[in-house]
Amino acid sequence: MKINFDSTTFQSLLHRANAEGKSIPKLVNELLTAVLTKEETNDKTEINTRS
């Protein structure tokens, strides 16, 4: 998969990846997994509060 980032986002990812000692693909994978997991949790909570 190829993902293109604008230069500001790329620089932010590069800085954070370097600070955490990770590659950009590994960092992006971790960030996306965290966001998707949080969204799934929010969806489940939202469904339960409507019941």
Beta strands, then each sheet from edge to edge (+ up, - down):
end
